[in-house]
Amino acid sequence: MANMRFVKPLDEALVRQLADTHELLVTVEEGTLMGGAGSACIESLQAAGVNRPVLQLGLPDRFVDHGDPAKLLAACGLDAAGIASAIRERLSAVERQKHDGNAKTTKLVA
């Protein structure tokens, strides 16, 4: 786990190191996915020619109701249970894709 306190400047060396040592990269952010930390990581990996599955977890690019933060995060799959479930699901898909050599980048939007 790495804490990306900010997106810019992106620590591209760390992103590359994590990609080299893990089967799946997961980004979790409380902001919208479009143009966020996960997108920056994917762009950095693509520029370096690194093909690694990435699971982006974050807010959809639409209006999210106001309310209790914990309930809103849960509704978007960004609570502990939602994050764990999404990671388990994606790791299973990565294992299946190893057999056909077709691992892909995936955006998961609640």
URHUUR-V57645 format. One record per residue. RES is the residue in one letter. SS is DSSP state (@ for helix, = for strand, . for the rest). PSI is psi as a letter, one per 30 degrees, with the letter a starting at -180 (* if undefined). Layout:
BEGIN
res | ss | psi
RES | SS | PSI
RES | SS | PSI
END
This chain:
BEGIN
res | ss | psi
M | . | k
A | . | k
N | . | j
M | . | j
R | . | f
F | . | l
V | . | e
K | . | k
P | . | k
L | . | k
D | . | i
E | @ | e
A | @ | e
L | @ | e
V | @ | e
R | @ | e
Q | @ | e
L | @ | e
A | @ | e
D | @ | f
T | @ | g
H | . | k
E | . | f
L | = | k
L | = | k
V | = | k
T | = | k
V | = | k
E | = | k
E | = | g
G | = | l
T | = | k
L | . | e
M | . | j
G | . | g
G | . | a
A | @ | e
G | @ | e
S | @ | e
A | @ | e
C | @ | e
I | @ | e
E | @ | e
S | @ | e
L | @ | e
Q | @ | e
A | @ | e
A | . | f
G | . | g
V | . | k
N | . | j
R | . | k
P | = | k
V | = | k
L | = | j
Q | = | k
L | = | k
G | = | a
L | = | k
P | . | l
D | . | i
R | . | l
F | . | k
V | . | k
D | . | l
H | . | l
G | . | a
D | . | k
P | @ | e
A | @ | e
K | @ | e
L | @ | e
L | @ | e
A | @ | e
A | @ | f
C | . | g
G | . | g
L | . | g
D | . | l
A | @ | e
A | @ | e
G | @ | e
I | @ | e
A | @ | e
S | @ | e
A | @ | e
I | @ | e
R | @ | e
E | @ | e
R | @ | e
L | @ | e
S | @ | e
A | @ | e
V | @ | e
E | @ | e
R | @ | e
Q | @ | f
K | @ | e
H | . | f
D | . | g
G | . | h
N | . | h
A | . | k
K | . | l
T | . | k
T | = | k
K | = | k
L | = | j
V | = | k
A | . | *
END
